[in-house]
Amino acid sequence: MKVFLDDERATPEGWVRVYWPAEAVALLETGNVTEVSLDHDLGDDEKGTGYDVVLWIEEAVATRGFRPPKMSVHSANSSARIKMERGIQNIQRLALLAAGS
């Protein structure tokens, strides 16, 4: 399953659309997500941002051997995009270390 987290953009064909980080995390927890594309600004910061999903994946990889899906960021928020992409790079490093153990 491919998960598209966004509040405004059209959902690409073949993707499952979610609007909030909790929805994305719930799908990630099923173990059936092969790819996730994240927006940062979702219209209500109290419900979270795309970065919250990056943080959840990072913690899951580090603490319980979660295998991360392919991840990308489609946010127009340039500073948040950089922060999210750095988080993804860290997740990839953690996953490689875990695979080598």
Secondary structure, DSSP 8 states (H G I E B T S, - for coil): -EEEE-SSS---TT-EEESSHHHHHHHHTTT---EEEE-S--S-GGG--HHHHHHHHHHHHHHH-----EEEE--S-HHHHHHHHHHHHHHHHHHHHHHH-
